Amino acid sequence: MLLAWLLAILAILTLLVAALGVVRLPDALSRQHAATKAATLAVTMFALALILAALLSGWGWGWTLRLLVMVVILLCVLPLASHALGRAGLAESGGTGQGSRNQ
């Protein structure tokens, strides 16, 4: 059970670092990158923590299977959504893809 708590705490710390990145990074695409990559990692770690807790607490394999399906769906969907948002933001701004460093 301790490992489940450690994974949950690590997921929370990952989200805090992502929030700091969203505040500190210079342009929208960099902020989006920080938020989506860290969110994918943090949600996966938190789901793994819940899987461990479910197995150790005797919730049964039903919860474990549901959480594994959720992780697989999120790992497939979140990068695609991030890519689509990035392309839409780039097209909306009419930018060159170089970010704000060269402006």
Secondary structure in CASP SS format (residue, H / E / C, confidence):
PFRMAT SS
TARGET T0000
AUTHOR 0000-0000-0000
METHOD secondary structure of the structure
MODEL  1
M C 1.00
L H 1.00
L H 1.00
A H 1.00
W H 1.00
L H 1.00
L H 1.00
A H 1.00
I H 1.00
L H 1.00
A H 1.00
I H 1.00
L H 1.00
T H 1.00
L H 1.00
L H 1.00
V H 1.00
A H 1.00
A H 1.00
L H 1.00
G H 1.00
V H 1.00
V H 1.00
R H 1.00
L C 1.00
P C 1.00
D C 1.00
A H 1.00
L H 1.00
S H 1.00
R H 1.00
Q H 1.00
H H 1.00
A H 1.00
A H 1.00
T H 1.00
K H 1.00
A H 1.00
A H 1.00
T H 1.00
L H 1.00
A H 1.00
V H 1.00
T H 1.00
M H 1.00
F H 1.00
A H 1.00
L H 1.00
A H 1.00
L H 1.00
I H 1.00
L H 1.00
A H 1.00
A H 1.00
L H 1.00
L H 1.00
S H 1.00
G C 1.00
W C 1.00
G C 1.00
W H 1.00
G H 1.00
W H 1.00
T H 1.00
L H 1.00
R H 1.00
L H 1.00
L H 1.00
V H 1.00
M H 1.00
V H 1.00
V H 1.00
I H 1.00
L H 1.00
L H 1.00
C H 1.00
V H 1.00
L H 1.00
P H 1.00
L H 1.00
A H 1.00
S H 1.00
H H 1.00
A H 1.00
L H 1.00
G H 1.00
R H 1.00
A H 1.00
G H 1.00
L H 1.00
A H 1.00
E H 1.00
S H 1.00
G C 1.00
G C 1.00
T C 1.00
G C 1.00
Q C 1.00
G C 1.00
S H 1.00
R H 1.00
N H 1.00
Q C 1.00
END
